[in-house]
Amino acid sequence: MKETDLYAPIKTYLEGQGYEVKAEVKDCDLVAMRGVEDPVIVELKLSLSLALLMQGIDRQSMTDAVYVAVPAGKGKRWVSQVKDAAKLCRRLGLGLISVRLDAVTPSVLVHCDAGPYRPRKVKLRKNALLKEFERRVGDPNTGGQTRRKIITAYRQDALRIAVALTDGPNKPRILAEILGVERAAGILQADHYGWFQRVERGVYELRPSGHAALKTYADVVKALQG
């Protein structure tokens, strides 16, 4: 496969929309014109790379209608990759085109059009971010960490409950009151970390895995108690 294999299908596609198309104009792989509209530039590569994106950004000094084009892949991996690539291209103001060359007649698909990026804020996600920031005690994580589980406000609450249960079994309602952890019942019932077990109706105790967790997160427990 060569980059030139992408040219004819994209030229045919654009001509079908009323554009006049020419190749290799002032270092641009493909340039399309339609009436008095701004020119459309398409840069062709065999894969979506940083070099291709930088090339596209450079072409934006001539027109806002800049697209990057690559051969289409196959399977779930391609679907995931092109979805992420389209998201990135939108942020850069670039359009993204893929060309399926393994069909009898090559097909062209525009995944996103060139144009200014206008991010849509998701209020629920913003509120969740702010809530987690407020509830989390201190700064128990290090940016980029991979070897230890992220310490969330939820995990901190679970650790508070675990510490309290080292004194013996207890009820969620009582734990919620003495610890100020409103969701104590939900944490104990869900037992996401495998630290707790019910010994009788409405009474929970700490498993051996819970005791081990208190050692693993000793630094976090110390900060919570401080």
N, C-alpha and C positions, 0 to 999 in steps of 0.2 A: 504494500500500500504506500502511496505517495501523497504528499499534500496536494498535488495537482489533481488527484482523483476527486477531491472535494469541490473543485471549482465548477465543473459542468453542472452538477445537480443544483448547486446554489444559484448559479447564473440562470438556469431554467426556471427555478422557483421565483426569483425576483422579476424576471421578464414576464412571468405570468401575472405579476402584480403591476405591470405597466412601467417597469424600470428599464433604462438602457444600461447595460452592464459592460464594463471593460476591466481587463486584468492588468496588474503591475503598473499602476499609475502613481508616480512619485513614491515608490517603495511600498505602496499599499497593495496587498494581494488582490483585492477586488474592490471596485468602486462602482456604485450604482446611482443613477440620476433619474429623477422623475419630475418633469416640469421645472418649477422654480423652487422646489423643496431643497433643503440642505442635502448634501451628498451622504450616501450610506457607505460606510467602509466596513469590509469584512476581512479579518485576518484568519488565515487557515493554518492549522497545526494538527499533528497526529495525536496529540494529547493535551489536556488542559494543564498547563505549567505556569510557573511564576513568570517565565520569559514571555509567554503568550499574553498574560494579563498586563504585564508592563508595556508590551507592544500596543495593546489596545488602549491603555491609558495615554500613551504617547500620541496616538491618533486622535484623541479627544481634543487636541489643540487645533484640529481642523474642522471637526464637526461633533455634534452630540450623538449622532446616530452611528455608533461604533459597535460592531458585533465581533465575537470570536467564535470560530467554528471548528469542531472536532468530529471524528468518526464516532458513531453511536456504538456503545458496547452492548453486552447481553446480560440477562439475569438480574437477580435482586441486588447484587453488588453495584451494577451500573445504575440502577434506579436510585439507589441511595447516594451514589457519587454525584450523579447529575443533579439531584435535588439540592445537595450541599453546594455544588458549583453554581447553580442558578442563584442561590441565596447570596453567595459571595459576589457574583457578577452584578446583582441588583445594587448591592452596597457600593460598588465601584462605578455604577452608572453604565455598565456594559450590557449588551445583549448577548445571549448565548444560543448557538445553533448546533444541532447535531445532525449528522448525515448518515443514514443507514445504507451502506454500500453492498451488503450481502443479499439484497433483494434483486429480483429480475429488473425492476425499475427503482433506482435509488430514491429514497424519500428524505425529505428535509423537515425537521421539526424545530420550531423556535420555542425554546424553553422560557425565555424572558426577553423582553424588548429593552432596548437602550433607553435611558432616561434618568432624570434625577431620582435619587433614593429617598423615599419618605417612609421611615420606619413606623410601624403601627405599634403603639405601646399597648401592652396587655395589662390592664389594671389589676387583675387577679394575681399575676406573677409579681408585679411590683409590690402589692400588699403583702404577699407571702415573703418576699425578700426583706421588707422592712420589719415584719413580725419576727422573722428568724433572727435578724440582727439585734432587735431589742431584747428578745428572750434569752439569747446566748450570753452566758456569763464569761467575761474576759475574752481572751483571744487564744483558745487552746490549740489551734491548728497552725500549720505553716503553709503558706501558699505553694502549691505544686506538690504537696506530699502525696505519696502513694503507698508507703509501707504500713501505715496505720489507718484505721477507719476514721473518717471525718467525725469530729466531735460536734454534733448538732445540739440545739437546745433540747430536743427530744431525748437524745442520749444522756445529756446532763441530768435531766429529770429522772431518767431510769437509774442513773448512778446514785442520785439522792435517795431514791427508794431502796436501792440495794444496800446502801450504808445503813439505813434505818432498819432493814430486815436482819442485819447481823445481830441485832438484839433479840431476835426471835420472830415468829409469825405475827402477822398483823392484818388489819382490815384496810381496804382501800380508802374508806371514808376517813378513818383516823389518820392515815398517812397523808392524805390530801390536806387535812387540817394542820397537822404539825409541821409539814414540810412546805406548805403553800403551793403544792403541785396539784392544780385543779384536775388535770387529766390522769391522776394516779390510777383510777379504776381502769381506764382504757389501756394504759401502759401495761398493767398487770395482766389483764385479760388477753391482750394481743400477744404479749411476750415475744416480740420480734427478735430479741437477742438470745432467747433461750435461757434467761437468767432466773426466771420465777416459776413457781409451781403452786397450784392450789392444794391445800391440805384438807380443807373442808369448805363448805359453802361460805363464800365471803371472807375467807382467810387465806393468806398467801405466805409462802416462805421463800428463802433464797436457795437456789440450786448450787451445787459445787461449781458450775460454770459461772455463776454470779459472783461467787467468792474469788474465782480466778480473774474475773473482769475487774474487780476492785484493785487487784495487784497490777494488772496490765495498765489500768488508767489511774494509777496512784497519784500521778501529778495533777490530773484533772480533779480528782476527789479532794486533794489538798486545797486546790484553788477554790473549789465550791464551799469548803468548810471555812476557808479564810474570809 
